């Protein structure tokens, strides 16, 4: 054939074939993929400080032990309100023309998944303590200390963020432990990791292979009503409160206040205790304690769950206070919502 004898025709045909193949195999699918996988409407891009923190997260090898993907299995439900979808990662853009960015989905879970850590643990003080010495807030943690991300100063300035590390975890450090810019950026990045709710009307992926729960209003084979499910206050406390106030309820001196013997917990009137859980508390900052986030609101706890947590706190570690009912919790939450609307 003449095409094989004329190098100009041969090269032209080969070039046209290559460009056509590139168009249909690479360019058009990429353009279609970009249109079909837009970020979720309420998701937010990382700000400059959070972007710096992501770089620190990568540099320190955090992805080796932590994932950022909630699988569609029931056991992952503790890490997010729903399984992850492709749109959750749609904001991962190139850093610049030379560098792509990592999705940081990870493949190992030596530590917990971080997809929704910004909602599960929104406290700056907790994150800083955890990074300085993980055992100070999670005694069983195997995570290494990142103490080199902190500075020790004899005299701190008004701009320094001091970390109130308990005496038994200071390791002979006598000065003021302050957070460096790198660790503040890392904490900002961790707090930015929040699972975005899906737009209304969109089907929410379900968690698979979970235990089947019967409707609380259903009846058994004998026709008798099935009892309303009970919430485990100890388990709920462990999931929502223990990381700061500790398993023994004694908190951490100078960092997180104790619930053992607390006047708020022992108060017969649960109003203040419920308000703190729902709205957070900063009344002890002057004593060196951190700001408590609104755990009940952030974690979307139901009145029944809050009642279970409160009753666990009121009956544990030697505390003896009256039991709080779900109706009391529901009534106080309703009042707090009304107060917020009128302000």
N, C-alpha and C positions, 0 to 999 in steps of 0.2 A: 504493500500500500504506500501511496505517496507520502502519507503523514510520517512514516518512519524514515523516509529519505530526506525530508526537509526539516532541519532542526528548528527553524523559526515556527513552523506550524506545530510541531511536536511540543515545544515549550509553551506556546500560546494556549494550546488545548489543555495541557497539564495545569497551567496557571488558572485558567477559567474553571476547570474541574475542582481545583483546590479551593478557590474562593467560593464557589457554589456550595461545596461541602462544608466549609467554615460557616457560611451563612445559615444553613439549615441545621447543622449539628451543634454549633456553639452560640452564635449571636442571637438567633430567634428564640431558642429555648431559654437563654439567659434573660432576654427581655421579658418573655412571658413569665418566667419565674419571679422576676422582680415585681411585676404587676400583681401576681397572685399571692405574694407573701409580704404584704405590707405590714408595718408594725401595728400592734393593737392600738386603738384610738386613744386610750388613756395612758399609754406608756410614755415614759419620759427619757430623753437621751441623757447620757452622763454629762455632768458639768465638768469644768476643768479639773477641780480637786478630785472628783471621783474618778476621772480618767487617769490622773496620776496614781491614785490608789490601785486601780486595776493593774497598772504596770508594776507596782510593788507586789501585788498579789502573785503576779506571774514570776517576778524575779525571785521571790522567796520560796517558790515551789509549792504554793498552797494547793494547786490543782492536783498534786500527787496524792493527796489524802481526802480532798473534798470535791464532791460533784456539784453540778448546778443543773440537775434534771430530775424532775419528779416523775417516776415511772407510773404506768397505769395499773399498779398492783396495790392492794389494800395496805400493805406494810409501809408504803411510801406516803400514806395520808398524813403522817406526822410532820412531813416536810412542806406541805402545801395544800391549798384548798381544792386543787384539781391537778390532773396529770399535765405535764408540759406539752405544748404544741409548737409547731414550727415558727409561728408568729412571735413567740416569746424571744426568739433569737434574731428577729429581723433587723434590730438596730445595731447589730454587730457590723460595723463598717471598717474599711481600710483605715489604718492610722495615717498613712500617707501613700504617695505613689510607689514607694519601695517596699512597704511593709503591710501585710495583711494582719488582721487581728484574730486572736484565738477566741473561740466560743466558750472555752473553759467548762464544757459540759462534764468532763472528767470520766473516769471509768472505775475508780476505786473509792470506797467509802470507809477508810480507816477512821475518819471523822464524819460527823453528820453532813447531810446535804445542805447547801447554802442558798438554794433557790429563793427562799422566802425569809431568810435570816433577818432582813430589815424589819419585818413585821414581828417575827418571833422574839427578837432581842433588839429593841431600838435604843438601848441604853449605852451612851458613850462610855460611862464609867465601867460598865461590865466588860465591854470589848477591850478597853485599855488594860484592865486588870488581867483579863484572859490572855492577851498577847504578851504581857510582861511575864506572867507565870500562870499557865493554865490551871495548875493544881490549886491555885488560890481560890478559884470559883468552882472548879470541877475536880474534886479530889482524885477521881479515877482516871483522869485524862492522860493519854499517852502523847499528847501534842508537845513538841519541843517549845522551850521558852524563846521568845523573840526580844529578849532584854536589850539587844544591841540597837533596837529601834528607838530606845529611850535615852535621855540624857540625865546625868546627875549633876545638880548645881548646888553650891553652898548657899547661894542667894538666888531666889527666883524673881523674875520681873512680873509685872502685872499682866503681861501678855502670855506668860507661860501657862500651860495646862498641866496642873499638878496631878499626879496619880497617887491616890491614897492606898498604898500597898500595906497590908497587915504586917506587923513586926516580924512574924515567923516566916515571912516570904521575902524579906528584904535582902537576905544573904549578905549581912555585914555592911550594907549600904547605909551610910549615915546622913547623906545630904538629901536634898529634895529631888524626887524622881519626877521628871517632866517629860511630856510627850514630844517627840520630834515631829517635824513637818511630815516626814515619810509615814509615820504611824498614824498621824491624824488623817492623812490622805487615804490610808488603807482602811481605817474605820469608816470614813465617809463612803468609800466604795462598798464596804460590807453592808452598811445601813441602806444603801441604794438598792440592794437586791430585794425587791418586793414583787411578788407575783401579781400581775395585772389582771383585774377581773375582766371576763369576757363581755363584749357588748350585749345588752339585753336582746333577747330573742335568739341568740346563738346557742346551739346545743353545747352543753358542758360535758367534756369527756368523763367517763365514769371510771372508778377504781374497780379492778377486777379481782376475783379470787378472794373476796372478803367473806366474813361470816354472814350468814343470812339471819337478818333480824325480823321477827314477826311484828306486825303492827300492834302497838300497845292496846288497841281497842278490839283486837281479834280475839277469838275464843279457841280453846283447845277442843280435843275430840269429845270430851265429856260435856262440853257446852259451857264450862265455867270461864269467867273473864281472866285474861292473862294480866298479871300484875304489871304496873308501870315500871319501866326499867330504872334501876338505881344508878346514880353516877358515883364513881369511885373518887372520893375527895383526895385521897393520898396520891392517886395516879395523876389527877388534874393538877394538884399542887406541884408534883414532880415535873410536869410538862410546862407549867406556866410561871412558877414562882421559885422553885428550888435553886435555879442557877444563881440567884442573887442571895436569897434568904437562907439557903443551905438546907440540907436534909434534916439537920437537927434543930432548925428554926432559930439558930443563934446568930445568923447573918455573918458579916465580916466587920470586925471593929474598924471604924474609920472609913468604911466603904458602903456597906449595906446594913441597915438597922435590924436588930433582932425582933422576931415575932414572939419568941418565948418570953413570957412575962410582959409583953407589950400592953400598955394602957389602952391602946386602940383596939387590940384583939380582945382584951378582957372586958371592954365596955359592954354593958347589957344592951345598949342601943347600937345597932349595927350600922347606923347611918354614915358615920365617918369612915368606917372600914369599907363599905360598899362604894362610897364616893371616891376614895383613894384608888380602889381597883379600877373604877370606870374612868376617872379623870386624871389619874396620876397625882404626884405630890412632890413639892419642892420645899416644904417647910423646915427641913433639917440640913439644908445646904450649908448654913453657917457653922454647923457642927462638923462639917467635912463629908457628910453623906451625899451621895449622888442624887440626881433627880430621878424619881420613879416614873416610868412611862405609864400611860393608861392601858394596862395589860388587858383588862376586860374588853375594852373597846377595840384595841389593836388585834386581839385574837378572836374577836367576834364570839365571846363566851355567852352562852345562854344563861338566863336566870337560874336554872336548875344546876348548871355547872358552877356558877359563882357561889350559890348556896352550899354546894358540896365542898368547895375549897375553903370557904369561911368556917364551916363546921369542923373541917379537918384541923384548921389552925386553932380553933377554940377548944379543941379536945386533945391536942397533942402537946408533947414536951412539958407536961405538968400544967398546961393551961386548963382552966375549968371555967367555962362561960356558957351561957344558955345557948341552945340550938336555935339557929335562924331558919325560918321557913322560906320556901320558894316565893310565896306570895309577898312576903316582906321585901325580898330582893326586887321582885318585879315592880312593886309599888314605888320603891326608892329610885329605881332606874327611870321609871316613868316621870317622876318629879324632876330628876336631873335633866331629862330631855326637854321638859317644859321650860325649865329655867334657862336652858341654852337658847331656846327659840325666842324667849322674851328679851334676851340681852341684845 
